[in-house]
Amino acid sequence: MGDGGGPERGFFDPTRRFKGRAELYARHRPGYPEEAVTLLVEACGLAPGSVVADVGSGTGILAAMLLARGCRVFGVEPNAQMRAEAERALASYPGFVSVDARAEATTLPDAGVDLVTAAQAFHWFDRPRARAEFARILKPGGWVALLWNLRRKDADAFAVAYERLLVEYATDYERVDHANVTDAVIAEFFRPSRCAKRVFPNRQVFDYKALEGRLLSSSYAPAAGHPRHAPMLVALRALFERHNERGAVAFAYDTLVYFGRL
């Protein structure tokens, strides 16, 4: 992370990092537990007709859940390929508005949204600038919810082996790992207000092709043509053959939800 608390532009620019990965991302990334959205209903007043800015909305995984609850959702996403996947997936929802913009400059009007969400995206933001922008677009008394799936790296022997594979082959995995976003980082983002935290279990099951797609959807996975790409897939296949049960392996996640007012 840069000194300003946000990503270093260029290499860490999410508009570049996910080039060619949007379809894999849409197909192979996990969703979120319904309990997480229910929490937003019960704690943040989310209701049919609520206006939500889903910032860093990617391929629309969370946006789809919010739209299904009757919300109007502005999907703010700077990556053109990811945004196109969301527009395709969510075309049937009249309440979805796709916005080509960043967290730090959403282009949305002042005091226009009831809730700002950021799912699996907060670690890419320039935090001070994003906080100021969220405060600008929120209605008085509006809420912010930050959530992501954190893979349990020591859940079982497969999880431990997969983590070793990432450390060995990935380009910069340890720099962009969500585990770097600590409770203290989140508390600083909400300060001087306070936030609350809830954790929900989540799980994702893969056959080999889905596991490969899940790995290659990650921005830190070497893409085809990189010298580590083919060796990484050989190692992944060997890992799967060692650990699968009846042709499947699973990731266990903790879905973290931080919510509060700014």
N, C-alpha and C positions, 0 to 999 in steps of 0.2 A: 504494500500500500504506500501511496505517496504521503508526503508530510501533511498534506491538507486533509488526510483521512479518506481520500477517494482513490480510484484506480489511476495508475500512470497512463496517460493518454498514449495511443499508439498500440503498444503491445497488449495492454490491458483493455483496449477499446472493445466493448462487446459488440459493436457494429461490425467488427472485423473478425473477432475470435470465433464466431459460430458460423462462418461462411461454409456452406455445403453440409451443415449438420441439422438444419431445421426439420426436415422430414423425419430423421432419426429421433430427434428430440420429441417431436409430437407423438411418435409411435411408442417410444420406449422409456420415457421418463414417468415416474410415479405421479399419481394424483395426490389428493389430500383427503384425510378422513372427513366424512360428513360432520363429525363432532366439531371439527375446527370451524366450519362455517356456522354451525349452530351456536358456537361460542360467540361469534360476531353478532348473531341475532340477539342473544341473551345479554351480552355485556356491552355491546356498542350500538344497540338499537337498529341493527340492519333489518330492513323490512321491504316488502314489495314496493317498488317505486323509489327506493333509496338510490342516490346517485353516487357511484363509486369510480374513483380513478385507480385503475389497476396498473401500477407503474412498473415498467420492466415486464410487461405482460406476456412476452415470449409468444409461444404458440397457442395461448389462451386456455391453459389447463385450469387455473383458478377462475378466470373470467367465465368459463362455461358453468361452473358451480354457482357463481353469483347470479348469472343470468337465469339459471334454472330456479332461483329463489325470487325472481321477479324484479331484480334490480336493473337499473340502467348503468351500463359499464363503459367508461372510456378506457380502452386498452392502449396505454402509452408505451410504445416500443420503437427503439431507434434502429433495430436490425431489420432490413427489408425482407429477408427470407423468412425470418421468424414471424414477422407481421403478416406476410402473405399466407402462411400456414394458419394463423388465427383467423384471418378474414375468410378463408375457405371453410374452416371448421365451424365458424360461428355465423355464417351467412344467414341462417334461418332465424336468428334472433334480431328482431327489430330494435331492441334496446342496446345493441352493441355498436359502438363508434370506435373505429380504428384511428389512432393518432400517431403520426410519425414525429416523435419527439423524445427527449431524454428526461430523466428524473429531475435534472437540475433546471430544466426549462420546458415545462410540459405544454405550453401554449394555451392551457385551459384558463378560463376567466377567473377573476378573483372571487373567493367565497362562494364557489359553485358546487362543491361536493360534500357529501355527508361523511364519507369514509375514503381514506387512501389506503390501498393495500400494496404490498410488495412481496411477491412470492418467489423465492429462489433467485432473487435479483439484488438484494440489499448490498451484498458485498461488492457489487460493481459501481455503486454510487459514490460521487463526491459528497460525503455525508453533510458537511455544513451547508453546502449550496442546496442539496436536496431537502434538508430540513426547512430551510427558508422558503423553498418553493412549495412544500407541502403546507406550511403554515399559511401561505398566500392563497392557495386554492381551496382550503377547507372553509366550510361555513363555521360560524361561531359555535363552539361546543362539539365540533366534528372530531372524528377519531382517526388514528393511524394504527394499522395492523401489519406487522412484519412476520412473515412465516416462511419456513423452508423445511425440507426433509433432510435430516442429518443421519447418514448411514451409520449404523452401529458397527464399528470397525472390528470389534472383538466378539461379535455375537456368537460365532461358531468357527470351526476350523476353515470353512470356506471363506468367511469374511476376513479372517486373518491373512489367508493366502492371497485374496484379491487385493487387499491393502498393500501387501508386499509387491504385487505386480505393478500397481500404480506408481509406487515409489521408484521402482526400477526402470519403468519404460516411459512414464508420462513426462511431458515437457516441463511443466511448472506446477504440478499438482499441489505441492505443499504450500505454494504462495497463494493459491486461490481457493484453498479448502475452506468450506463454511465453518469449520471448527475454529478458524481464526477470529470469527465474529463472536466475541465473548459477551457475557452478561454486562460486563463493565462498558464495552463499546456501545451496547444498546442503551444502557442507562445514560451515557453521555449524550446520545442522540436525542433522547426525550427531555433531558435536563433543561430548565428547572422543574418541569413536570415529572411525574413518575409513571412508570408503566408496570403492567402485570405480565406474568409469564405462565403459559400452560403448555403441557407436553402430552401428545397423544401417540400411541403406537401405530405404526404403519408397516406394510409388508408388500413386497413385489416378487412375483415368481417368474422364472425364466426357463425356457428351453435354450439350447445353445445359440441359435440365431438371434433370439431376443437379448441374450446376455451380451453378445457381440455388438448388437445395435445400441444397447445401453451404454457400453463402454465408448463406442465411437461417437455417441451423442455429446460426450464431454469435451469441453473446449481444450482441455489439456491432453487429450489422447492424440498421439501422432497420426496424422491422416495418411492416406495412400500416397506413396512417393517418398515419405520420410523414411530414413534408414531404420528407425525403430518400429515402424508399423507392422511389417510382416513378422519379425520375431515376437512382437507383443501378442499377435493373434495366435501364433504357435503356442506360446505360453498360456494364453487364455484357454485354448482348446484342451491342453493338458490339465489345466486346473479344473475345468469342467468335468473331464473324464474321471478325475480323482474324487470329486466331491458330489457329483450329482446323485440324486436318489430318484429312481424311476424316470430318468430323463429330465430332471428339473433341479434347479438351485434357487435360493431365495435371498433377497436382501431384507434385513430388518432395519427399520428406520425409527427414529424419534421425530415426529413432526412438532417443531417448536413454533409457538405463536406468542409474539410480544404485542401488547396492545395498550394504548393509552391516548391521552390528549397532549398536544404540544403547548 
